[in-house]
Amino acid sequence: MFAATALQAAEKPNFIIILADDLGYADLTCFGAVDMSTPHLDRMAREGMRLTDFHMAAPTCTASRAALLTGCYPVRVGMGDQIAPRADGTLSPSRVLWPGSPFGLNPSEITIAEVLKEAGYATGVIGKWHLGDRPQFNPTRQGFDEFFGVLFSNDMDPYRYYRGTKQLDEEIDRDQQTQRYTAEAVDFIRRRRGEPFFLYVAHTMPHVPLAASEQFRGKSPRGLYGDAVSEVDWSVGQILDALRELQLDRRTLVLFSSDNGGWLARGERGGLNTPFRGGKGGSYEGGFRTPAIAWQPGVVPAGSACGELASAMDLLPTLAAMAGTQPPQDRTIDGHDVTPLLAGQPGAKSPWEKLFYYFGNELHAVRSGPWKLRTQNLLKNENIYHGPWRDSPIGLTTVPAALYDLSRDPGEQKSVLDHHPKIVQRLKGYLDEARADLGDSLTGVAPTGARPVGKAE
């Protein structure tokens, strides 16, 4: 129990969340990559814990980030499906927010930053926001004292840096973005080292269009994608080195992951999700399950691995507990405190009896223990294939209902739907519970427990 006690010590720990963009599960050497160079993340894993069954709450940018920051399913906070403006001024459905959309994360939602700020933390976000571009959706209105970064993905224009609510005049040099974010992160740590702090570093790499500085360009056998990943790895090393230099390493919890799985449709410009099927934009494991590493020397057991089911939605309640405070008590929070897992507590088990896979407002699957029950739905062809660099025609394919035992079949290749009727019945009951609470556009069920999306007038 010592480690669990240390995680909740009287001296408030610092927290840093580092998020890559579209990084595949198998794109780090410590997660099985054979053609990538990620020495700093590999060292982080040796000194900390690999979480091998860690899930984002959505397979796309906007929704997964909303869930990470609020501790809720994206559909609960109105951030499942989005609305994008067309050139003619009309609006159309979209899986992510686009520039000019009147929607964003509702300012009434409570983020990790707001919870920790109330507990006396300095808070900062560097990098990609993607939760709304109107002033009321700015990070500084959601509990962050400081913001430097961009409001959207790096394939969306107008693409400009912001500092706080002010748009900067400078042109963005994508080749230097990872370097710039890293310098800003280290500067924040140095300036805020005398007080407890929470820093959220959301890299724009390795999302297309890919870029890397001269220091890394042309060095990876995986081409520009590998160069971009290597530079993100370098960035993590710079942040951890700064913590060591300032003697903050033993009281700072650092968590690294990706916002969703690798984008298979991009071929050699996208990531690998081996051994899982699918990727970004799909509800197979390759879209939701991401590489994750937790690090805090002397607290998180070195060289350990946790195979228990955990979610990005767990971060809000977990960090709140470690900071000696509570999650919001006036609303439903879907995540759980997973402090015992991070502490390596013997016998610690996942708190997730059931975890739902929503793609937009569509309920695609439920996970319980090793069992995953998929509903019949439509997926883009390029997201249903299993394997590296696999291109296929764009279009929609009907995916039938299926039951997978992920402990035996992590690649979701062989459905055992007809062999386990009692398990199917139990999981169908969970799906019905989710539909009644969060809705399901596939079956036409409206939510009763969802809160409204933010909308600018």
C-alpha positions in Angstrom: 0.0 0.0 0.0 3.0 2.3 0.2 2.9 3.3 -3.4 -0.8 4.1 -3.2 -0.2 6.3 -0.2 2.6 8.0 -1.9 0.4 8.8 -4.9 -1.8 10.7 -2.4 0.9 12.3 -0.4 0.4 15.6 1.5 2.6 17.5 -0.9 0.4 17.9 -4.0 1.9 16.2 -7.0 2.3 18.0 -10.4 0.6 16.5 -13.4 1.6 16.5 -17.1 -0.4 14.9 -19.8 1.3 14.5 -23.1 -0.9 13.6 -26.1 0.3 12.6 -29.6 -2.1 13.0 -32.5 -3.0 9.9 -34.5 -0.1 7.8 -33.1 -0.6 4.1 -33.6 -0.5 1.5 -30.9 2.6 -0.2 -32.4 4.5 3.0 -33.2 6.7 2.9 -30.1 9.6 0.4 -29.6 8.3 -0.3 -26.1 4.9 -1.3 -27.7 6.4 -3.6 -30.4 7.7 -1.3 -33.1 10.7 -2.7 -35.0 11.3 0.2 -37.4 11.0 3.2 -35.1 13.4 5.0 -32.8 11.7 6.1 -29.6 14.5 6.0 -27.0 13.0 8.5 -24.6 9.6 6.9 -24.5 11.3 3.6 -24.1 13.2 4.9 -21.1 10.0 6.4 -19.7 8.4 2.9 -19.9 11.5 1.3 -18.3 11.2 3.8 -15.4 7.4 3.7 -15.3 4.4 1.7 -16.3 3.1 0.6 -19.7 -0.7 0.5 -19.8 -1.5 -2.0 -22.5 -5.3 -1.9 -22.3 -5.8 1.9 -22.3 -8.6 3.3 -24.3 -9.6 6.7 -25.6 -13.4 7.3 -25.6 -13.6 8.0 -29.3 -11.6 7.2 -32.5 -11.4 10.9 -33.6 -9.8 14.1 -32.4 -12.6 16.3 -31.0 -14.6 13.7 -29.2 -11.6 12.0 -27.6 -10.2 15.3 -26.3 -13.6 16.3 -24.8 -13.7 13.0 -23.0 -10.2 13.2 -21.7 -10.7 16.7 -20.2 -14.2 16.1 -18.7 -14.0 12.5 -17.6 -17.2 11.8 -19.6 -18.3 9.9 -22.7 -18.3 12.5 -25.6 -22.0 11.9 -26.2 -22.7 12.9 -22.5 -21.2 16.3 -23.0 -22.7 16.9 -26.5 -19.4 16.2 -28.3 -20.2 13.0 -30.2 -21.2 14.1 -33.7 -20.2 17.6 -34.8 -21.5 20.2 -37.3 -19.2 21.6 -40.0 -19.8 24.7 -42.0 -20.0 24.3 -45.8 -18.6 26.8 -48.3 -22.2 28.0 -49.1 -22.8 28.9 -45.4 -24.9 25.9 -44.5 -24.0 23.3 -41.9 -23.5 19.6 -42.3 -22.7 16.6 -40.0 -19.1 15.9 -39.2 -17.1 13.7 -36.8 -14.8 16.6 -35.8 -15.1 20.4 -35.3 -14.1 22.6 -38.2 -13.2 26.3 -38.3 -16.2 28.5 -38.3 -18.5 26.0 -36.5 -20.7 27.7 -33.9 -20.3 24.7 -31.5 -17.7 23.7 -28.9 -17.3 22.2 -25.5 -20.0 23.8 -23.3 -18.4 26.3 -20.9 -20.6 24.8 -18.2 -18.7 21.5 -18.4 -16.0 21.1 -15.8 -12.5 20.1 -17.0 -9.5 18.6 -15.3 -8.0 22.1 -15.3 -11.0 23.6 -13.5 -10.9 20.8 -10.8 -7.2 21.3 -10.2 -7.3 25.1 -10.4 -9.9 25.1 -7.6 -7.4 22.9 -5.6 -4.6 25.5 -6.0 -2.9 24.4 -9.2 -1.4 26.5 -11.9 -2.8 25.2 -15.2 -1.5 25.4 -18.8 -2.2 23.9 -22.2 0.2 23.8 -25.1 -0.6 22.6 -28.6 -3.9 21.4 -30.2 -7.2 22.3 -28.6 -9.9 21.3 -31.1 -12.9 21.9 -28.9 -14.2 25.1 -30.5 -12.8 28.3 -31.9 -15.2 30.9 -30.6 -14.0 33.0 -27.6 -16.3 31.3 -25.2 -14.7 27.9 -26.0 -11.1 29.1 -25.5 -9.0 27.0 -23.1 -8.7 30.0 -20.8 -12.5 29.8 -20.3 -12.2 26.1 -19.3 -9.8 26.4 -16.3 -6.4 26.9 -18.0 -4.4 29.9 -16.9 -2.2 29.8 -20.0 -2.7 28.6 -23.6 -0.3 28.5 -26.4 -1.1 26.6 -29.5 -3.7 26.1 -32.3 -7.4 25.7 -32.2 -7.7 22.9 -34.8 -5.9 20.1 -36.6 -2.9 21.1 -38.7 -4.9 20.2 -41.9 -7.5 22.9 -41.2 -7.2 26.6 -42.3 -7.0 29.3 -41.1 -4.1 27.8 -39.1 -2.7 30.2 -36.6 -1.1 30.2 -33.2 -2.9 31.7 -30.2 -1.6 32.9 -26.9 -4.6 32.9 -24.6 -7.4 34.4 -26.6 -5.1 36.5 -28.9 -4.4 35.3 -32.4 -0.7 35.8 -33.3 0.3 37.4 -36.5 3.2 35.0 -37.2 3.0 32.3 -39.9 3.2 28.7 -38.5 6.3 26.8 -39.6 5.0 23.2 -39.3 8.5 21.9 -39.4 9.2 23.7 -36.1 6.0 23.1 -34.3 7.2 20.2 -32.1 10.3 22.2 -31.2 8.1 25.3 -30.4 5.7 23.3 -28.2 8.6 21.7 -26.4 10.2 25.0 -25.6 6.9 26.4 -24.4 6.3 23.3 -22.2 9.8 23.5 -20.6 9.3 27.2 -20.0 6.0 26.6 -18.2 7.6 24.0 -16.0 10.5 26.3 -15.0 8.2 29.3 -14.4 5.6 27.3 -12.3 8.0 25.0 -10.5 7.4 26.7 -7.1 3.7 25.8 -7.1 1.7 22.7 -8.0 0.9 22.6 -11.7 -1.0 20.8 -14.3 0.3 20.9 -17.9 -1.5 19.5 -20.9 0.8 19.1 -23.9 -1.2 18.2 -27.0 1.2 17.7 -30.0 -0.1 18.1 -33.5 2.2 15.4 -34.8 2.1 12.8 -36.3 -1.2 14.0 -37.8 -1.0 14.8 -41.5 0.3 16.9 -43.1 3.5 15.5 -41.6 6.4 17.7 -40.6 9.7 17.5 -38.8 12.6 19.8 -38.1 15.9 19.4 -39.9 17.3 17.6 -36.9 15.0 14.7 -37.5 14.0 14.9 -41.1 15.1 12.0 -43.3 16.4 9.9 -40.3 13.7 7.3 -39.9 13.1 4.1 -42.0 9.4 4.9 -41.7 9.8 8.1 -43.7 8.4 11.4 -42.7 5.9 9.7 -40.4 8.8 8.1 -38.5 10.6 11.4 -38.4 7.6 13.1 -36.8 7.2 10.4 -34.2 10.9 10.5 -33.4 10.6 14.3 -32.8 7.6 13.8 -30.4 9.8 11.2 -28.6 12.6 13.8 -28.3 10.1 16.3 -26.9 9.0 13.8 -24.2 12.7 13.4 -23.3 13.2 17.2 -23.0 10.2 17.5 -20.7 11.4 14.6 -18.5 15.0 15.9 -18.4 13.6 19.3 -17.3 11.8 17.6 -14.4 15.0 15.8 -13.4 17.1 18.9 -13.6 14.6 20.8 -11.4 14.3 17.9 -9.0 10.6 17.7 -9.8 10.6 14.2 -11.2 9.7 12.4 -8.0 6.7 14.6 -7.4 5.4 14.8 -11.0 3.1 12.3 -12.6 3.6 12.2 -16.4 1.1 10.4 -18.6 1.7 9.9 -22.3 -0.8 8.6 -24.9 -2.4 9.3 -28.3 -5.8 10.9 -29.0 -6.9 7.8 -31.1 -5.3 5.0 -33.1 -3.2 5.4 -36.2 -4.8 6.5 -39.4 -4.6 3.4 -41.7 -6.2 5.2 -44.6 -3.1 7.4 -44.9 -0.9 4.4 -45.7 2.8 5.2 -45.2 1.8 8.6 -43.8 -0.1 6.9 -41.0 0.5 4.7 -38.0 0.4 1.0 -37.2 -2.0 -0.5 -34.7 -0.7 -4.1 -34.6 -2.0 -6.5 -33.3 -5.3 -4.8 -33.4 -7.8 -4.5 -36.2 -8.8 -1.1 -37.6 -7.7 2.4 -36.8 -8.7 6.0 -36.5 -12.3 6.5 -37.5 -13.5 3.0 -36.6 -14.7 1.1 -33.6 -12.4 -1.9 -33.7 -9.6 -1.9 -31.1 -7.2 -0.2 -33.4 -9.3 3.0 -33.3 -9.8 3.2 -29.5 -6.8 1.4 -27.9 -3.7 3.6 -27.7 -0.2 3.2 -26.3 0.0 4.7 -22.8 2.8 5.2 -20.3 2.7 6.5 -16.7 5.8 7.8 -15.0 6.7 9.1 -11.6 9.9 7.7 -10.1 9.5 6.2 -6.7 5.7 6.1 -7.0 4.8 4.4 -10.3 6.6 1.0 -10.2 9.5 1.0 -12.6 9.5 -1.5 -15.5 5.9 -2.5 -14.9 3.0 -3.2 -17.1 -0.7 -3.0 -16.4 -3.1 -5.1 -18.5 -6.2 -3.9 -16.8 -8.8 -2.0 -18.7 -8.5 1.8 -18.2 -9.8 4.8 -20.1 -8.8 8.4 -20.7 -12.0 9.3 -18.9 -10.3 8.0 -15.7 -7.8 10.9 -15.7 -10.1 13.5 -14.2 -11.2 11.4 -11.2 -7.7 10.0 -10.7 -5.9 13.3 -10.8 -8.5 14.8 -8.5 -8.0 12.0 -6.0 -4.2 12.4 -6.1 -4.5 16.2 -5.6 -6.7 15.6 -2.5 -9.9 16.9 -4.1 -13.0 15.4 -5.7 -14.5 15.3 -9.2 -17.6 17.4 -9.7 -20.4 16.1 -7.5 -23.3 17.8 -9.3 -23.2 15.7 -12.5 -22.4 12.3 -13.9 -18.7 11.6 -14.4 -18.2 8.3 -16.3 -14.5 7.8 -15.5 -13.1 6.1 -12.4 -10.2 6.6 -10.0 -7.5 4.2 -11.1 -4.9 5.2 -8.5 -4.5 1.6 -7.4 -3.6 0.5 -10.9 -1.0 3.3 -11.3 0.5 2.5 -7.9 0.9 -1.2 -9.0 -1.2 -2.2 -6.0 -1.2 -6.1 -5.8 -4.5 -7.5 -7.0 -5.8 -4.1 -8.3 -8.5 -4.6 -10.9 -10.1 -2.5 -13.5 -13.1 -0.6 -12.1 -14.8 -0.9 -15.5 -17.7 -3.4 -15.5 -18.7 -2.1 -18.9 -17.1 0.3 -21.4 -19.0 1.6 -24.4 -17.6 2.4 -27.8 -19.4 5.3 -29.3 -18.5 6.6 -32.8 -20.1 10.0 -33.0 -23.6 9.4 -31.5 -23.6 5.8 -32.8 -23.3 3.0 -30.2 -21.0 0.5 -31.9 -19.9 -1.9 -29.1 -19.6 -2.7 -25.4 -16.7 -4.3 -23.6 -17.0 -6.3 -20.3 -13.9 -8.2 -19.1 -12.4 -9.9 -22.2 -15.7 -9.8 -24.1 -16.5 -7.2 -26.7 -20.0 -7.3 -28.4 -20.3 -5.2 -31.6 -23.5 -4.0 -33.0 -24.3 -4.1 -36.7 -23.2 -0.8 -38.2 -21.4 0.9 -41.1 -17.7 1.6 -41.2 -15.5 3.1 -43.9 -13.7 0.3 -45.8 -10.2 1.7 -45.0 -10.8 1.4 -41.3 -11.9 -2.3 -41.1 -8.6 -3.8 -42.3 -6.0 -5.3 -40.0 -2.3 -4.7 -40.9 0.2 -2.1 -41.9 -0.1 0.4 -44.7 -3.2 -1.2 -46.2 -5.1 1.0 -48.7 -8.6 0.2 -49.9 -11.4 2.0 -51.8 -13.3 4.7 -50.0 -16.9 3.7 -49.2 -19.1 2.2 -46.5 -19.2 -1.5 -45.5 -21.9 -3.1 -43.4 -20.2 -4.7 -40.4 -22.4 -7.4 -38.8 -22.9 -7.9 -35.1 -20.1 -10.0 -33.5 -18.7 -11.2 -30.2 -15.0 -11.3 -29.6 -12.9 -12.7 -26.8 -10.1 -10.1 -26.8 -8.0 -12.3 -24.4 -7.7 -14.9 -27.2 -8.5 -12.8 -30.3 -7.2 -9.2 -29.8 -7.3 -8.7 -33.6 -11.1 -9.3 -33.6 -10.8 -11.9 -36.4 -13.2 -14.6 -35.3 -16.7 -13.9 -33.9 -18.0 -16.3 -31.3 -21.4 -14.8 -31.2 -23.2 -18.1 -31.6 -21.2 -19.9 -28.9 -21.9 -17.7 -25.8 -25.7 -16.8 -25.7 -25.6 -15.9 -22.0 -22.7 -13.5 -22.4 -24.4 -12.0 -25.5 -27.6 -11.5 -23.5 -25.8 -9.8 -20.6 -23.9 -7.5 -23.0 -27.0 -6.7 -24.9 -28.5 -5.6 -21.6 -25.6 -3.2 -21.1 -26.2 -1.8 -24.6 -29.8 -1.1 -23.7 -28.7 0.7 -20.6 -26.4 2.9 -22.6 -29.0 3.7 -25.2 -31.5 4.7 -22.5 -28.9 7.0 -20.9 -26.7 8.3 -23.8 -28.8 7.5 -26.8 -27.9 5.8 -30.0 -28.5 7.3 -33.5 -28.2 3.9 -35.1 -31.4 2.7 -33.4 -33.1 6.1 -33.2 -33.0 6.3 -29.4 -32.7 9.8 -27.9 -30.5 10.3 -24.8 -31.9 11.2 -21.4 -28.5 11.7 -19.6 -26.7 13.8 -22.2 -25.8 17.5 -21.5 -26.0 20.2 -24.2 -23.1 21.1 -26.6 -21.9 24.6 -26.3 -23.3 26.9 -29.0 -22.2 30.4 -29.9 -25.1 32.8 -30.8 
